[in-house]
C-alpha cells in the first residue's frame, strides 16, 4: 500500500483521514513542526516526522525518504480571535509554507499528489450567493488572505510545473473532535454540563450568525476523491444549506430535553456580527465530477456532537 504524508494529522480532519487510510492498509506519516513530536498525541499506527516548515531542502529529503504517493496539507495556524491576531504568523504558516511544500514536490517527484485544505474565508465578503469555483475572492482577514495565497500557489504549480495539485475550498465542517474554542463545541459541551447539573448559563455572540455547516468525515472523503480523480482541479466542498447559531442551540439543547432559551444568553452587539452576504457553497462541481455529496445532515451532526460531549463529561466524572 501507499505512503501518505499529512500535516495536521493530530487535528480534526487529519485524524479522520489518518484513520481511514490506516484501515485500508496505507502507511501514514504525520508531518509536525520541529520540536512538536513529544507534545502531541496521535492515532496508533501514524508515523511521525518533523520539519521546521522553512527549509525546502529538508522537506525534499523527507520526500525522498518516505516516497509518498500523496501529500495532504490540512494544518492551519490561527491564534486569539482566530483570523486576525498575529497576521505575520498566519501569513507565513498558512500561505508561504504551502509554496515551500509545492516547490519541494516540484524538485523531488512530480508523481506526488497534493491536496491543499483551502477555506471559504477566501471569499470574505462574497459578491454572490451561493459561491462556486468561479466566484471572485475577497478575503477580509489575514487568515483568508493567507489561504488565498496558498490557493493561488496550488493553481500556479499545477499549471506551470505540472503538479497534480488540488485545492479543497472547505466550508465550516464539524464533528465531536472539533476543538472547544469553536462555537458548535462550546454549545454541545454546555449542554452536557447543564444536563449533569451545572447551573452556569452559556454566553454566546450573535445567535443569528449563519454558516454552511457540514460533517468533517464527509469533507475528508471529498478530498480523497479529489486526489483519486484522473485530473487535478479545485472544488467547493459544502452542504449548500445555511443554519444559524440559534439553530445549533435549539437542536442541541432539545436533544438533551432542555430549552436553550433558559440557558443561552446571546449578544446582538457582538463585534463579529455578520453583515456580509451569506457564506454558502455550491458543490455542484464536486457532485457531478467526483460523485461526492454529504451524507450526514445538520440535525444528525448536532445530535452526534451532543452525545459525544455527554459521554466525554461522564468519562471525566468517572475518573475524578
ChimeraX commands (.cxc) that place a marker at each C-alpha (Angstrom):
marker #1 position 0.00,0.00,0.00 radius 0.5
marker #1 position 0.99,3.64,-0.44 radius 0.5
marker #1 position 2.63,6.02,1.99 radius 0.5
marker #1 position 0.59,9.17,2.64 radius 0.5
marker #1 position 2.01,12.35,4.20 radius 0.5
marker #1 position -0.34,14.53,6.26 radius 0.5
marker #1 position 0.19,17.85,8.00 radius 0.5
marker #1 position -2.41,18.43,10.69 radius 0.5
marker #1 position -2.63,14.69,11.33 radius 0.5
marker #1 position -3.44,15.38,15.00 radius 0.5
marker #1 position -6.34,17.69,14.18 radius 0.5
marker #1 position -9.98,17.01,13.37 radius 0.5
marker #1 position -9.65,16.42,9.61 radius 0.5
marker #1 position -6.20,14.87,9.77 radius 0.5
marker #1 position -7.30,12.41,12.44 radius 0.5
marker #1 position -10.25,11.17,10.40 radius 0.5
marker #1 position -8.11,10.96,7.26 radius 0.5
marker #1 position -5.35,9.04,9.03 radius 0.5
marker #1 position -7.84,6.54,10.43 radius 0.5
marker #1 position -9.40,5.91,7.03 radius 0.5
marker #1 position -6.01,5.39,5.40 radius 0.5
marker #1 position -4.70,3.11,8.13 radius 0.5
marker #1 position -7.82,0.96,7.93 radius 0.5
marker #1 position -7.07,0.44,4.23 radius 0.5
marker #1 position -3.51,-0.61,4.96 radius 0.5
marker #1 position -1.65,2.54,3.93 radius 0.5
marker #1 position 1.33,3.88,5.83 radius 0.5
marker #1 position 0.57,7.31,7.25 radius 0.5
marker #1 position 3.25,9.84,8.15 radius 0.5
marker #1 position 2.21,12.84,10.21 radius 0.5
marker #1 position 4.41,15.86,9.49 radius 0.5
marker #1 position 4.80,18.09,12.54 radius 0.5
marker #1 position 6.68,21.29,13.20 radius 0.5
marker #1 position 10.17,20.80,14.59 radius 0.5
marker #1 position 10.10,20.04,18.31 radius 0.5
marker #1 position 6.39,19.21,18.46 radius 0.5
marker #1 position 6.51,15.40,18.29 radius 0.5
marker #1 position 6.90,14.91,22.03 radius 0.5
marker #1 position 3.95,17.21,22.84 radius 0.5
marker #1 position 1.19,15.66,20.76 radius 0.5
marker #1 position -0.98,12.59,20.86 radius 0.5
marker #1 position -1.59,10.79,17.61 radius 0.5
marker #1 position -3.50,7.79,16.34 radius 0.5
marker #1 position -1.91,4.40,16.76 radius 0.5
marker #1 position -0.02,3.47,13.64 radius 0.5
marker #1 position 0.75,7.02,12.48 radius 0.5
marker #1 position 4.46,7.53,12.00 radius 0.5
marker #1 position 5.69,11.00,12.98 radius 0.5
marker #1 position 8.26,13.13,11.16 radius 0.5
marker #1 position 9.39,16.68,11.98 radius 0.5
marker #1 position 10.08,19.62,9.70 radius 0.5
marker #1 position 10.70,23.23,10.65 radius 0.5
marker #1 position 8.38,24.41,7.82 radius 0.5
marker #1 position 11.02,26.82,6.47 radius 0.5
marker #1 position 13.64,24.60,4.83 radius 0.5
marker #1 position 12.72,23.36,1.35 radius 0.5
marker #1 position 15.85,21.21,1.15 radius 0.5
marker #1 position 14.92,19.42,4.39 radius 0.5
marker #1 position 11.44,18.70,3.05 radius 0.5
marker #1 position 12.95,17.36,-0.16 radius 0.5
marker #1 position 14.98,14.93,1.96 radius 0.5
marker #1 position 11.82,13.77,3.75 radius 0.5
marker #1 position 10.01,13.26,0.46 radius 0.5
marker #1 position 12.91,11.16,-0.82 radius 0.5
marker #1 position 12.94,9.16,2.42 radius 0.5
marker #1 position 9.21,8.36,2.59 radius 0.5
marker #1 position 8.38,8.46,-1.16 radius 0.5
marker #1 position 4.72,9.39,-0.50 radius 0.5
marker #1 position 2.06,8.85,-3.13 radius 0.5
marker #1 position 0.02,11.73,-1.71 radius 0.5
marker #1 position 0.57,14.77,0.48 radius 0.5
marker #1 position -2.38,16.37,2.32 radius 0.5
marker #1 position -1.77,19.79,3.84 radius 0.5
marker #1 position -4.50,20.03,6.47 radius 0.5
marker #1 position -2.63,22.14,9.02 radius 0.5
marker #1 position -3.55,25.78,9.58 radius 0.5
marker #1 position -2.49,28.39,12.10 radius 0.5
marker #1 position -4.62,30.94,13.91 radius 0.5
marker #1 position -4.49,32.50,17.34 radius 0.5
marker #1 position -6.57,34.60,19.70 radius 0.5
marker #1 position -9.80,35.58,17.97 radius 0.5
marker #1 position -8.75,33.21,15.23 radius 0.5
marker #1 position -8.34,35.03,11.95 radius 0.5
marker #1 position -6.93,38.47,12.77 radius 0.5
marker #1 position -4.32,38.05,15.51 radius 0.5
marker #1 position -0.67,37.55,14.51 radius 0.5
marker #1 position -1.06,38.39,10.83 radius 0.5
marker #1 position 2.62,37.64,10.19 radius 0.5
marker #1 position 2.45,34.16,11.69 radius 0.5
marker #1 position -0.81,33.40,9.89 radius 0.5
marker #1 position 0.61,34.63,6.58 radius 0.5
marker #1 position 3.79,32.61,6.97 radius 0.5
marker #1 position 2.28,29.31,8.07 radius 0.5
marker #1 position -0.95,29.31,6.06 radius 0.5
marker #1 position 0.49,30.88,2.93 radius 0.5
marker #1 position 4.22,30.85,2.32 radius 0.5
marker #1 position 4.76,27.40,3.82 radius 0.5
marker #1 position 2.43,25.93,1.21 radius 0.5
marker #1 position 4.59,27.37,-1.57 radius 0.5
marker #1 position 7.58,25.65,0.03 radius 0.5
marker #1 position 5.71,22.34,0.02 radius 0.5
marker #1 position 4.84,22.70,-3.65 radius 0.5
marker #1 position 8.40,23.69,-4.54 radius 0.5
marker #1 position 9.80,20.66,-2.70 radius 0.5
marker #1 position 7.45,18.35,-4.62 radius 0.5
marker #1 position 8.34,20.00,-7.94 radius 0.5
marker #1 position 12.04,19.48,-7.24 radius 0.5
marker #1 position 11.67,15.91,-5.98 radius 0.5
marker #1 position 8.84,13.88,-7.53 radius 0.5
marker #1 position 6.08,15.17,-9.79 radius 0.5
marker #1 position 4.08,11.98,-9.22 radius 0.5
marker #1 position 3.21,13.02,-5.64 radius 0.5
marker #1 position -0.42,14.14,-5.50 radius 0.5
marker #1 position -1.01,17.21,-3.33 radius 0.5
marker #1 position -4.20,18.40,-1.64 radius 0.5
marker #1 position -4.45,21.81,-0.01 radius 0.5
marker #1 position -7.18,22.48,2.55 radius 0.5
marker #1 position -8.37,25.87,1.33 radius 0.5
marker #1 position -11.09,27.85,3.06 radius 0.5
marker #1 position -14.38,29.57,2.30 radius 0.5
marker #1 position -12.85,32.54,4.17 radius 0.5
marker #1 position -11.11,33.36,0.88 radius 0.5
marker #1 position -14.47,34.70,-0.34 radius 0.5
marker #1 position -14.59,37.07,2.64 radius 0.5
marker #1 position -17.39,39.40,1.60 radius 0.5
marker #1 position -18.97,37.37,-1.22 radius 0.5
marker #1 position -20.26,39.11,-4.33 radius 0.5
marker #1 position -22.81,36.35,-4.99 radius 0.5
marker #1 position -24.80,33.68,-3.19 radius 0.5
marker #1 position -24.14,30.79,-3.28 radius 0.5
marker #1 position -20.44,30.79,-4.07 radius 0.5
marker #1 position -18.89,28.43,-6.61 radius 0.5
marker #1 position -15.39,27.92,-8.02 radius 0.5
marker #1 position -15.73,30.97,-10.30 radius 0.5
marker #1 position -16.85,33.39,-7.57 radius 0.5
marker #1 position -14.28,36.20,-7.07 radius 0.5
marker #1 position -12.24,36.03,-3.87 radius 0.5
marker #1 position -12.43,38.99,-1.46 radius 0.5
marker #1 position -10.74,37.95,1.81 radius 0.5
marker #1 position -11.41,40.16,4.84 radius 0.5
marker #1 position -8.79,38.77,7.22 radius 0.5
marker #1 position -5.11,37.78,7.29 radius 0.5
marker #1 position -6.32,34.18,7.55 radius 0.5
marker #1 position -8.39,34.43,4.38 radius 0.5
marker #1 position -5.62,36.31,2.56 radius 0.5
marker #1 position -3.01,33.70,3.51 radius 0.5
marker #1 position -5.30,30.88,2.40 radius 0.5
marker #1 position -5.80,32.70,-0.91 radius 0.5
marker #1 position -2.03,32.97,-1.42 radius 0.5
marker #1 position -1.73,29.21,-0.90 radius 0.5
marker #1 position -4.71,28.52,-3.16 radius 0.5
marker #1 position -3.16,30.64,-5.92 radius 0.5
marker #1 position 0.18,28.87,-5.48 radius 0.5
marker #1 position -1.53,25.49,-5.91 radius 0.5
marker #1 position -3.02,26.61,-9.22 radius 0.5
marker #1 position 0.26,28.11,-10.38 radius 0.5
marker #1 position 2.28,24.96,-9.67 radius 0.5
marker #1 position -0.41,22.83,-11.30 radius 0.5
marker #1 position -0.46,24.90,-14.47 radius 0.5
marker #1 position 3.23,25.84,-14.78 radius 0.5
marker #1 position 5.05,22.90,-13.18 radius 0.5
marker #1 position 2.65,20.07,-13.96 radius 0.5
marker #1 position 1.96,19.10,-10.34 radius 0.5
marker #1 position -1.12,17.08,-9.54 radius 0.5
marker #1 position -2.21,19.70,-7.01 radius 0.5
marker #1 position -5.77,20.34,-5.83 radius 0.5
marker #1 position -7.46,22.80,-3.52 radius 0.5
marker #1 position -10.48,21.79,-1.47 radius 0.5
marker #1 position -12.38,25.01,-0.71 radius 0.5
marker #1 position -13.85,23.82,2.56 radius 0.5
marker #1 position -16.81,25.43,4.26 radius 0.5
marker #1 position -17.37,25.01,8.02 radius 0.5
marker #1 position -17.29,21.35,8.99 radius 0.5
marker #1 position -17.74,19.93,12.45 radius 0.5
marker #1 position -17.56,16.70,14.42 radius 0.5
marker #1 position -17.16,15.50,18.02 radius 0.5
marker #1 position -13.43,16.15,17.52 radius 0.5
marker #1 position -13.92,19.87,16.99 radius 0.5
marker #1 position -11.82,21.89,19.44 radius 0.5
marker #1 position -13.70,23.53,22.34 radius 0.5
marker #1 position -12.90,27.04,21.06 radius 0.5
marker #1 position -15.38,26.61,18.20 radius 0.5
marker #1 position -18.98,27.65,18.78 radius 0.5
marker #1 position -20.54,24.28,17.95 radius 0.5
marker #1 position -18.40,22.51,20.52 radius 0.5
marker #1 position -18.97,25.26,23.09 radius 0.5
marker #1 position -22.69,24.67,22.73 radius 0.5
marker #1 position -22.60,20.88,22.95 radius 0.5
marker #1 position -20.21,20.92,25.90 radius 0.5
marker #1 position -22.51,23.38,27.68 radius 0.5
marker #1 position -25.46,21.04,27.08 radius 0.5
marker #1 position -23.54,18.17,28.66 radius 0.5
marker #1 position -22.52,20.30,31.64 radius 0.5
marker #1 position -26.05,21.62,32.27 radius 0.5
marker #1 position -27.57,18.18,31.82 radius 0.5
marker #1 position -25.28,16.87,34.55 radius 0.5
marker #1 position -26.36,19.58,36.98 radius 0.5
marker #1 position -24.36,22.66,36.01 radius 0.5
marker #1 position -26.11,25.98,36.57 radius 0.5
marker #1 position -23.85,28.35,34.64 radius 0.5
marker #1 position -25.53,29.89,31.55 radius 0.5
marker #1 position -23.88,29.81,28.14 radius 0.5
marker #1 position -22.79,33.22,26.82 radius 0.5
marker #1 position -22.56,33.47,23.06 radius 0.5
marker #1 position -22.30,36.24,20.49 radius 0.5
marker #1 position -24.74,36.79,17.67 radius 0.5
marker #1 position -27.26,33.94,17.67 radius 0.5
marker #1 position -28.42,34.87,14.18 radius 0.5
marker #1 position -24.99,34.36,12.61 radius 0.5
marker #1 position -25.36,31.72,9.90 radius 0.5
marker #1 position -22.94,29.20,8.42 radius 0.5
marker #1 position -22.90,26.37,5.92 radius 0.5
marker #1 position -22.05,23.56,8.36 radius 0.5
marker #1 position -21.13,20.02,7.32 radius 0.5
marker #1 position -19.67,16.83,8.82 radius 0.5
marker #1 position -15.88,16.56,8.84 radius 0.5
marker #1 position -15.59,12.90,7.66 radius 0.5
marker #1 position -17.76,13.78,4.64 radius 0.5
marker #1 position -15.30,16.56,3.75 radius 0.5
marker #1 position -12.29,14.29,4.24 radius 0.5
marker #1 position -13.90,11.83,1.83 radius 0.5
marker #1 position -14.23,14.65,-0.71 radius 0.5
marker #1 position -10.51,15.41,-0.53 radius 0.5
marker #1 position -9.68,11.76,-1.08 radius 0.5
marker #1 position -11.94,11.69,-4.14 radius 0.5
marker #1 position -10.11,14.75,-5.48 radius 0.5
marker #1 position -6.74,13.01,-5.36 radius 0.5
marker #1 position -8.18,9.79,-6.78 radius 0.5
marker #1 position -9.57,11.56,-9.85 radius 0.5
marker #1 position -7.73,11.50,-13.17 radius 0.5
marker #1 position -7.42,15.30,-13.36 radius 0.5
marker #1 position -6.29,17.75,-10.72 radius 0.5
marker #1 position -8.63,20.65,-10.03 radius 0.5
marker #1 position -10.16,22.83,-7.30 radius 0.5
marker #1 position -13.55,22.13,-5.74 radius 0.5
marker #1 position -16.06,23.77,-3.42 radius 0.5
marker #1 position -16.93,21.35,-0.59 radius 0.5
marker #1 position -20.11,22.45,1.18 radius 0.5
marker #1 position -23.66,21.39,2.01 radius 0.5
marker #1 position -25.36,24.32,0.32 radius 0.5
marker #1 position -27.57,24.85,3.39 radius 0.5
marker #1 position -27.46,27.65,5.94 radius 0.5
marker #1 position -28.13,27.28,9.66 radius 0.5
marker #1 position -27.83,29.80,12.47 radius 0.5
marker #1 position -26.11,29.56,15.83 radius 0.5
marker #1 position -29.62,29.67,17.28 radius 0.5
marker #1 position -30.46,26.56,15.25 radius 0.5
marker #1 position -27.49,24.75,16.77 radius 0.5
marker #1 position -28.62,25.76,20.26 radius 0.5
marker #1 position -32.20,24.70,19.71 radius 0.5
marker #1 position -31.30,21.24,18.36 radius 0.5
marker #1 position -28.52,20.61,20.88 radius 0.5
marker #1 position -30.47,21.56,24.00 radius 0.5
marker #1 position -33.71,19.87,22.91 radius 0.5
marker #1 position -31.77,16.66,22.25 radius 0.5
marker #1 position -30.96,16.62,25.97 radius 0.5
marker #1 position -34.51,17.54,27.00 radius 0.5
marker #1 position -33.65,21.19,27.67 radius 0.5
marker #1 position -34.87,24.55,26.37 radius 0.5
marker #1 position -31.97,26.65,25.13 radius 0.5
marker #1 position -33.85,29.85,25.99 radius 0.5
marker #1 position -33.42,29.01,29.68 radius 0.5
marker #1 position -29.63,28.80,29.38 radius 0.5
marker #1 position -28.26,30.72,26.40 radius 0.5
marker #1 position -27.52,34.43,26.53 radius 0.5
marker #1 position -26.69,35.98,23.16 radius 0.5
marker #1 position -25.11,39.33,22.37 radius 0.5
marker #1 position -26.50,41.08,19.32 radius 0.5
marker #1 position -23.76,43.70,19.74 radius 0.5
marker #1 position -21.01,41.10,19.26 radius 0.5
marker #1 position -18.27,42.77,17.16 radius 0.5
marker #1 position -18.19,39.66,14.96 radius 0.5
marker #1 position -21.80,40.27,13.94 radius 0.5
marker #1 position -22.26,39.16,10.33 radius 0.5
marker #1 position -23.15,41.94,7.88 radius 0.5
marker #1 position -21.84,40.22,4.76 radius 0.5
marker #1 position -23.67,38.18,2.20 radius 0.5
marker #1 position -24.32,34.65,3.39 radius 0.5
marker #1 position -21.34,32.30,3.10 radius 0.5
marker #1 position -22.91,29.29,1.43 radius 0.5
marker #1 position -21.24,26.93,-1.01 radius 0.5
marker #1 position -22.38,25.45,-4.32 radius 0.5
marker #1 position -20.78,21.99,-4.53 radius 0.5
marker #1 position -22.32,21.09,-7.91 radius 0.5
marker #1 position -18.90,20.58,-9.49 radius 0.5
marker #1 position -17.82,18.10,-6.80 radius 0.5
marker #1 position -21.12,16.27,-7.10 radius 0.5
marker #1 position -21.04,16.00,-10.89 radius 0.5
marker #1 position -17.33,15.25,-11.39 radius 0.5
marker #1 position -16.35,13.42,-8.21 radius 0.5
marker #1 position -19.71,11.89,-7.34 radius 0.5
marker #1 position -19.46,13.48,-3.88 radius 0.5
marker #1 position -22.29,14.60,-1.69 radius 0.5
marker #1 position -22.57,14.94,2.09 radius 0.5
marker #1 position -24.10,12.00,3.91 radius 0.5
marker #1 position -24.82,13.35,7.39 radius 0.5
marker #1 position -27.40,16.10,7.73 radius 0.5
marker #1 position -27.18,19.08,10.08 radius 0.5
marker #1 position -29.53,17.89,12.81 radius 0.5
marker #1 position -27.90,14.46,12.99 radius 0.5
marker #1 position -24.49,16.14,13.23 radius 0.5
marker #1 position -25.53,18.33,16.16 radius 0.5
marker #1 position -27.09,15.37,17.98 radius 0.5
marker #1 position -23.92,13.33,17.41 radius 0.5
marker #1 position -21.82,16.10,18.92 radius 0.5
marker #1 position -24.12,16.41,21.93 radius 0.5
marker #1 position -23.93,12.66,22.59 radius 0.5
marker #1 position -20.13,12.81,22.35 radius 0.5
marker #1 position -19.93,15.76,24.76 radius 0.5
marker #1 position -22.18,13.95,27.26 radius 0.5
marker #1 position -20.08,10.78,27.00 radius 0.5
marker #1 position -16.84,12.73,27.39 radius 0.5
marker #1 position -18.07,14.53,30.51 radius 0.5
marker #1 position -19.32,11.27,32.02 radius 0.5
marker #1 position -15.93,9.70,31.41 radius 0.5
marker #1 position -14.15,12.59,33.12 radius 0.5
marker #1 position -16.52,12.43,36.09 radius 0.5
marker #1 position -15.95,8.70,36.49 radius 0.5
marker #1 position -12.19,9.25,36.62 radius 0.5
marker #1 position -12.33,12.06,39.17 radius 0.5
marker link #1:1,2 radius 0.2
marker link #1:2,3 radius 0.2
marker link #1:3,4 radius 0.2
marker link #1:4,5 radius 0.2
marker link #1:5,6 radius 0.2
marker link #1:6,7 radius 0.2
marker link #1:7,8 radius 0.2
marker link #1:8,9 radius 0.2
marker link #1:9,10 radius 0.2
marker link #1:10,11 radius 0.2
marker link #1:11,12 radius 0.2
marker link #1:12,13 radius 0.2
marker link #1:13,14 radius 0.2
marker link #1:14,15 radius 0.2
marker link #1:15,16 radius 0.2
marker link #1:16,17 radius 0.2
marker link #1:17,18 radius 0.2
marker link #1:18,19 radius 0.2
marker link #1:19,20 radius 0.2
marker link #1:20,21 radius 0.2
marker link #1:21,22 radius 0.2
marker link #1:22,23 radius 0.2
marker link #1:23,24 radius 0.2
marker link #1:24,25 radius 0.2
marker link #1:25,26 radius 0.2
marker link #1:26,27 radius 0.2
marker link #1:27,28 radius 0.2
marker link #1:28,29 radius 0.2
marker link #1:29,30 radius 0.2
marker link #1:30,31 radius 0.2
marker link #1:31,32 radius 0.2
marker link #1:32,33 radius 0.2
marker link #1:33,34 radius 0.2
marker link #1:34,35 radius 0.2
marker link #1:35,36 radius 0.2
marker link #1:36,37 radius 0.2
marker link #1:37,38 radius 0.2
marker link #1:38,39 radius 0.2
marker link #1:39,40 radius 0.2
marker link #1:40,41 radius 0.2
marker link #1:41,42 radius 0.2
marker link #1:42,43 radius 0.2
marker link #1:43,44 radius 0.2
marker link #1:44,45 radius 0.2
marker link #1:45,46 radius 0.2
marker link #1:46,47 radius 0.2
marker link #1:47,48 radius 0.2
marker link #1:48,49 radius 0.2
marker link #1:49,50 radius 0.2
marker link #1:50,51 radius 0.2
marker link #1:51,52 radius 0.2
marker link #1:52,53 radius 0.2
marker link #1:53,54 radius 0.2
marker link #1:54,55 radius 0.2
marker link #1:55,56 radius 0.2
marker link #1:56,57 radius 0.2
marker link #1:57,58 radius 0.2
marker link #1:58,59 radius 0.2
marker link #1:59,60 radius 0.2
marker link #1:60,61 radius 0.2
marker link #1:61,62 radius 0.2
marker link #1:62,63 radius 0.2
marker link #1:63,64 radius 0.2
marker link #1:64,65 radius 0.2
marker link #1:65,66 radius 0.2
marker link #1:66,67 radius 0.2
marker link #1:67,68 radius 0.2
marker link #1:68,69 radius 0.2
marker link #1:69,70 radius 0.2
marker link #1:70,71 radius 0.2
marker link #1:71,72 radius 0.2
marker link #1:72,73 radius 0.2
marker link #1:73,74 radius 0.2
marker link #1:74,75 radius 0.2
marker link #1:75,76 radius 0.2
marker link #1:76,77 radius 0.2
marker link #1:77,78 radius 0.2
marker link #1:78,79 radius 0.2
marker link #1:79,80 radius 0.2
marker link #1:80,81 radius 0.2
marker link #1:81,82 radius 0.2
marker link #1:82,83 radius 0.2
marker link #1:83,84 radius 0.2
marker link #1:84,85 radius 0.2
marker link #1:85,86 radius 0.2
marker link #1:86,87 radius 0.2
marker link #1:87,88 radius 0.2
marker link #1:88,89 radius 0.2
marker link #1:89,90 radius 0.2
marker link #1:90,91 radius 0.2
marker link #1:91,92 radius 0.2
marker link #1:92,93 radius 0.2
marker link #1:93,94 radius 0.2
marker link #1:94,95 radius 0.2
marker link #1:95,96 radius 0.2
marker link #1:96,97 radius 0.2
marker link #1:97,98 radius 0.2
marker link #1:98,99 radius 0.2
marker link #1:99,100 radius 0.2
marker link #1:100,101 radius 0.2
marker link #1:101,102 radius 0.2
marker link #1:102,103 radius 0.2
marker link #1:103,104 radius 0.2
marker link #1:104,105 radius 0.2
marker link #1:105,106 radius 0.2
marker link #1:106,107 radius 0.2
marker link #1:107,108 radius 0.2
marker link #1:108,109 radius 0.2
marker link #1:109,110 radius 0.2
marker link #1:110,111 radius 0.2
marker link #1:111,112 radius 0.2
marker link #1:112,113 radius 0.2
marker link #1:113,114 radius 0.2
marker link #1:114,115 radius 0.2
marker link #1:115,116 radius 0.2
marker link #1:116,117 radius 0.2
marker link #1:117,118 radius 0.2
marker link #1:118,119 radius 0.2
marker link #1:119,120 radius 0.2
marker link #1:120,121 radius 0.2
marker link #1:121,122 radius 0.2
marker link #1:122,123 radius 0.2
marker link #1:123,124 radius 0.2
marker link #1:124,125 radius 0.2
marker link #1:125,126 radius 0.2
marker link #1:126,127 radius 0.2
marker link #1:127,128 radius 0.2
marker link #1:128,129 radius 0.2
marker link #1:129,130 radius 0.2
marker link #1:130,131 radius 0.2
marker link #1:131,132 radius 0.2
marker link #1:132,133 radius 0.2
marker link #1:133,134 radius 0.2
marker link #1:134,135 radius 0.2
marker link #1:135,136 radius 0.2
marker link #1:136,137 radius 0.2
marker link #1:137,138 radius 0.2
marker link #1:138,139 radius 0.2
marker link #1:139,140 radius 0.2
marker link #1:140,141 radius 0.2
marker link #1:141,142 radius 0.2
marker link #1:142,143 radius 0.2
marker link #1:143,144 radius 0.2
marker link #1:144,145 radius 0.2
marker link #1:145,146 radius 0.2
marker link #1:146,147 radius 0.2
marker link #1:147,148 radius 0.2
marker link #1:148,149 radius 0.2
marker link #1:149,150 radius 0.2
marker link #1:150,151 radius 0.2
marker link #1:151,152 radius 0.2
marker link #1:152,153 radius 0.2
marker link #1:153,154 radius 0.2
marker link #1:154,155 radius 0.2
marker link #1:155,156 radius 0.2
marker link #1:156,157 radius 0.2
marker link #1:157,158 radius 0.2
marker link #1:158,159 radius 0.2
marker link #1:159,160 radius 0.2
marker link #1:160,161 radius 0.2
marker link #1:161,162 radius 0.2
marker link #1:162,163 radius 0.2
marker link #1:163,164 radius 0.2
marker link #1:164,165 radius 0.2
marker link #1:165,166 radius 0.2
marker link #1:166,167 radius 0.2
marker link #1:167,168 radius 0.2
marker link #1:168,169 radius 0.2
marker link #1:169,170 radius 0.2
marker link #1:170,171 radius 0.2
marker link #1:171,172 radius 0.2
marker link #1:172,173 radius 0.2
marker link #1:173,174 radius 0.2
marker link #1:174,175 radius 0.2
marker link #1:175,176 radius 0.2
marker link #1:176,177 radius 0.2
marker link #1:177,178 radius 0.2
marker link #1:178,179 radius 0.2
marker link #1:179,180 radius 0.2
marker link #1:180,181 radius 0.2
marker link #1:181,182 radius 0.2
marker link #1:182,183 radius 0.2
marker link #1:183,184 radius 0.2
marker link #1:184,185 radius 0.2
marker link #1:185,186 radius 0.2
marker link #1:186,187 radius 0.2
marker link #1:187,188 radius 0.2
marker link #1:188,189 radius 0.2
marker link #1:189,190 radius 0.2
marker link #1:190,191 radius 0.2
marker link #1:191,192 radius 0.2
marker link #1:192,193 radius 0.2
marker link #1:193,194 radius 0.2
marker link #1:194,195 radius 0.2
marker link #1:195,196 radius 0.2
marker link #1:196,197 radius 0.2
marker link #1:197,198 radius 0.2
marker link #1:198,199 radius 0.2
marker link #1:199,200 radius 0.2
marker link #1:200,201 radius 0.2
marker link #1:201,202 radius 0.2
marker link #1:202,203 radius 0.2
marker link #1:203,204 radius 0.2
marker link #1:204,205 radius 0.2
marker link #1:205,206 radius 0.2
marker link #1:206,207 radius 0.2
marker link #1:207,208 radius 0.2
marker link #1:208,209 radius 0.2
marker link #1:209,210 radius 0.2
marker link #1:210,211 radius 0.2
marker link #1:211,212 radius 0.2
marker link #1:212,213 radius 0.2
marker link #1:213,214 radius 0.2
marker link #1:214,215 radius 0.2
marker link #1:215,216 radius 0.2
marker link #1:216,217 radius 0.2
marker link #1:217,218 radius 0.2
marker link #1:218,219 radius 0.2
marker link #1:219,220 radius 0.2
marker link #1:220,221 radius 0.2
marker link #1:221,222 radius 0.2
marker link #1:222,223 radius 0.2
marker link #1:223,224 radius 0.2
marker link #1:224,225 radius 0.2
marker link #1:225,226 radius 0.2
marker link #1:226,227 radius 0.2
marker link #1:227,228 radius 0.2
marker link #1:228,229 radius 0.2
marker link #1:229,230 radius 0.2
marker link #1:230,231 radius 0.2
marker link #1:231,232 radius 0.2
marker link #1:232,233 radius 0.2
marker link #1:233,234 radius 0.2
marker link #1:234,235 radius 0.2
marker link #1:235,236 radius 0.2
marker link #1:236,237 radius 0.2
marker link #1:237,238 radius 0.2
marker link #1:238,239 radius 0.2
marker link #1:239,240 radius 0.2
marker link #1:240,241 radius 0.2
marker link #1:241,242 radius 0.2
marker link #1:242,243 radius 0.2
marker link #1:243,244 radius 0.2
marker link #1:244,245 radius 0.2
marker link #1:245,246 radius 0.2
marker link #1:246,247 radius 0.2
marker link #1:247,248 radius 0.2
marker link #1:248,249 radius 0.2
marker link #1:249,250 radius 0.2
marker link #1:250,251 radius 0.2
marker link #1:251,252 radius 0.2
marker link #1:252,253 radius 0.2
marker link #1:253,254 radius 0.2
marker link #1:254,255 radius 0.2
marker link #1:255,256 radius 0.2
marker link #1:256,257 radius 0.2
marker link #1:257,258 radius 0.2
marker link #1:258,259 radius 0.2
marker link #1:259,260 radius 0.2
marker link #1:260,261 radius 0.2
marker link #1:261,262 radius 0.2
marker link #1:262,263 radius 0.2
marker link #1:263,264 radius 0.2
marker link #1:264,265 radius 0.2
marker link #1:265,266 radius 0.2
marker link #1:266,267 radius 0.2
marker link #1:267,268 radius 0.2
marker link #1:268,269 radius 0.2
marker link #1:269,270 radius 0.2
marker link #1:270,271 radius 0.2
marker link #1:271,272 radius 0.2
marker link #1:272,273 radius 0.2
marker link #1:273,274 radius 0.2
marker link #1:274,275 radius 0.2
marker link #1:275,276 radius 0.2
marker link #1:276,277 radius 0.2
marker link #1:277,278 radius 0.2
marker link #1:278,279 radius 0.2
marker link #1:279,280 radius 0.2
marker link #1:280,281 radius 0.2
marker link #1:281,282 radius 0.2
marker link #1:282,283 radius 0.2
marker link #1:283,284 radius 0.2
marker link #1:284,285 radius 0.2
marker link #1:285,286 radius 0.2
marker link #1:286,287 radius 0.2
marker link #1:287,288 radius 0.2
marker link #1:288,289 radius 0.2
marker link #1:289,290 radius 0.2
marker link #1:290,291 radius 0.2
marker link #1:291,292 radius 0.2
marker link #1:292,293 radius 0.2
marker link #1:293,294 radius 0.2
marker link #1:294,295 radius 0.2
marker link #1:295,296 radius 0.2
marker link #1:296,297 radius 0.2
marker link #1:297,298 radius 0.2
marker link #1:298,299 radius 0.2
marker link #1:299,300 radius 0.2
marker link #1:300,301 radius 0.2
marker link #1:301,302 radius 0.2
marker link #1:302,303 radius 0.2
marker link #1:303,304 radius 0.2
marker link #1:304,305 radius 0.2
marker link #1:305,306 radius 0.2
marker link #1:306,307 radius 0.2
marker link #1:307,308 radius 0.2
marker link #1:308,309 radius 0.2
marker link #1:309,310 radius 0.2
marker link #1:310,311 radius 0.2
marker link #1:311,312 radius 0.2
marker link #1:312,313 radius 0.2
marker link #1:313,314 radius 0.2
marker link #1:314,315 radius 0.2
marker link #1:315,316 radius 0.2
marker link #1:316,317 radius 0.2
marker link #1:317,318 radius 0.2
marker link #1:318,319 radius 0.2
marker link #1:319,320 radius 0.2
view
